[in-house]
Amino acid sequence: MEVPVVSELGRTKISLQEAEALEAGDVIRLPTRTTDAVPVYLGGKAKFLARPFAEANSELKLRVVDRVSAELQGKYGRVQ
């Protein structure tokens, strides 16, 4: 059985005008710090917290650091 795994590095809001003007190489500022744990979603529900890191070959990976408690699952919502 395959289960979709999604990680969210951050959320922010920008105006439609800013979104339409985005080009390759532009940077979007996120409120997430590099030391913050990010949610990992399994089947659309937040299940784990992980920290992103890059390997020597520049591959981006996630290291799971904790589970998301049932009480906090609502904080993260769902993803499709």
N, C-alpha and C positions, 0 to 999 in steps of 0.2 A: 504494500500500500504506500503510495506517495502522499506526502503532506506538504503543502506549500509553507516555506519558511521565509519570513520577511523581517528585516530589521529597519527601524526608523532612526536615522541619525539626527533628525531635528525637524521642527515645523516652524514656519514663519509666514507672515502675510506680506504680500506686495500688491501694488495696484495693478489693474489690468494693463494700464499704459506701460508700467515697468516690465510686466511679463511679456508683452508684445515686442518690447525693444531688446529682450535678451538675445545675446549672440554667443557663439562658442567662445569659451575663455572667460566669460563674465563670472563674477563671484557673487553668490547669494549668502549673506550673513545669516547664520543660525544662532539661536540663543544657547545652544549646547556647547559646553566646554569639552576639550579633548579628554579630560579626566572623568567626565560624566558617563555613567552606565546608560545604555540605550535599550529600549524594549525590543525583544525578539518575539515575533508572533508565529504561532503554529496554528494552521487552520483558521487564521483570522483573529485569534485571541492572544493577548499578551500573556506569555508563559514564563519568560526568562528575562533577566537583565544581563547585558554583556558589554564589554569594553572593546572598541575597535583597536586594531593594531596592524602595522604593516610588516611583512617579512622582508628579509634582505632583498628579495627579488621584486619588491614593491607590490606583492599580492596583499590585498586587504582581507583581514580575517577578523573574527569575533571570538573573544574568550568569555564564556559564560561565567558570571560571578555570583548569581543568585537566582532564585525563583521569584516570580511575581505572586504575591499572596492573593487570595480570592478577594480580599477587601480592596486591594489596589488595582484589580483588573479593570474596574470602571474608569479609573483615572486615565488609562491608556486607550480605552475604546477598542474598536475593531478595525481591521483593514481588510480589503477585498483581495 
